[in-house]
Amino acid sequence: MPEDFSLDDDPRWRRLKDEKWTCSGCGVRHAGVIDLACGKPEQWPGGEDKLQNGNVATSSHFLSEDFCVLEGQHFELRLLDVYALNGHDIRKDLVD
């Protein structure tokens, strides 16, 4: 694959990104890739205001940028899922 290749030049990516679809849950018509992100776990009782990751060691009940602990018993972790496009070197797109 050429060094200067961009996903924007790939017809498979353009089709995935630009495709219109109707949500089976809400019935609204959308375009593009769906957003799989959420601001907080469903079980978190408060809002989406987050502590910085470095400030969480002193609490057993908190929501931070990457972690959520509920009553010191339930632990959740934010993660990044990477999906590769066949023929594209995804390693070039990953951020340290």
C-alpha positions as CSV (number, residue, x, y, z in Angstrom):
1,M,0.0,0.0,0.0
2,P,1.4,3.4,-0.9
3,E,2.8,5.6,2.0
4,D,0.5,8.5,1.1
5,F,-2.6,6.4,1.1
6,S,-5.5,7.8,3.1
7,L,-8.7,6.1,4.2
8,D,-10.6,9.0,2.6
9,D,-9.4,7.5,-0.8
10,D,-10.8,4.1,0.0
11,P,-14.3,3.5,-1.5
12,R,-15.1,0.9,1.2
13,W,-14.5,3.5,3.9
14,R,-16.4,6.2,2.1
15,R,-19.4,3.8,1.6
16,L,-19.3,2.9,5.4
17,K,-18.9,6.5,6.5
18,D,-21.4,8.0,4.1
19,E,-24.1,5.3,4.1
20,K,-27.5,6.4,5.5
21,W,-29.4,4.0,7.8
22,T,-32.5,3.9,9.9
23,C,-32.2,3.1,13.6
24,S,-34.5,0.1,14.6
25,G,-34.8,1.5,18.1
26,C,-35.8,5.1,17.5
27,G,-36.7,5.1,13.9
28,V,-34.5,8.1,13.1
29,R,-32.5,8.2,9.9
30,H,-28.8,8.6,10.4
31,A,-25.6,8.8,8.3
32,G,-22.1,7.5,8.9
33,V,-20.6,5.2,11.4
34,I,-22.5,4.7,14.7
35,D,-21.1,6.1,17.9
36,L,-20.4,3.3,20.4
37,A,-19.3,5.7,23.2
38,C,-21.1,6.6,26.3
39,G,-20.4,9.2,29.0
40,K,-20.9,6.9,32.0
41,P,-21.9,3.4,32.8
42,E,-25.7,2.9,33.0
43,Q,-25.4,1.9,36.7
44,W,-23.6,5.2,37.7
45,P,-26.2,7.1,39.7
46,G,-24.8,10.6,39.1
47,G,-24.1,12.9,36.2
48,E,-21.3,12.7,33.7
49,D,-18.9,15.0,35.6
50,K,-15.6,13.1,35.8
51,L,-12.6,13.2,38.1
52,Q,-9.1,13.1,36.6
53,N,-7.7,9.6,36.6
54,G,-4.9,10.7,39.1
55,N,-7.4,11.8,41.7
56,V,-9.3,8.5,42.1
57,A,-7.1,6.5,44.5
58,T,-8.7,8.0,47.6
59,S,-12.3,7.0,46.8
60,S,-14.3,3.7,46.5
61,H,-17.1,5.4,44.6
62,F,-16.2,7.5,41.6
63,L,-16.4,8.2,37.9
64,S,-13.2,9.3,36.2
65,E,-12.0,9.8,32.6
66,D,-11.3,6.0,32.2
67,F,-12.6,4.2,35.3
68,C,-15.8,3.8,37.3
69,V,-16.0,2.2,40.8
70,L,-19.4,1.7,42.4
71,E,-19.4,1.3,46.2
72,G,-16.0,-0.3,46.1
73,Q,-17.5,-3.5,44.6
74,H,-18.1,-3.0,40.9
75,F,-15.3,-1.9,38.6
76,E,-15.7,-0.6,35.0
77,L,-13.0,0.4,32.6
78,R,-13.2,2.5,29.4
79,L,-11.5,0.9,26.5
80,L,-10.7,1.5,22.9
81,D,-11.7,-1.1,20.3
82,V,-9.9,-1.0,17.0
83,Y,-11.5,-2.2,13.8
84,A,-9.2,-2.8,10.8
85,L,-10.2,-2.3,7.2
86,N,-8.7,-5.2,5.1
87,G,-5.8,-3.8,3.1
88,H,-5.2,-0.8,5.4
89,D,-2.3,-0.7,8.0
90,I,-4.2,0.4,11.0
91,R,-1.0,0.8,13.0
92,K,-0.4,4.1,11.2
93,D,-3.6,5.5,12.6
94,L,-3.2,4.5,16.3
95,V,-2.2,7.3,18.7
96,D,0.3,6.6,21.5
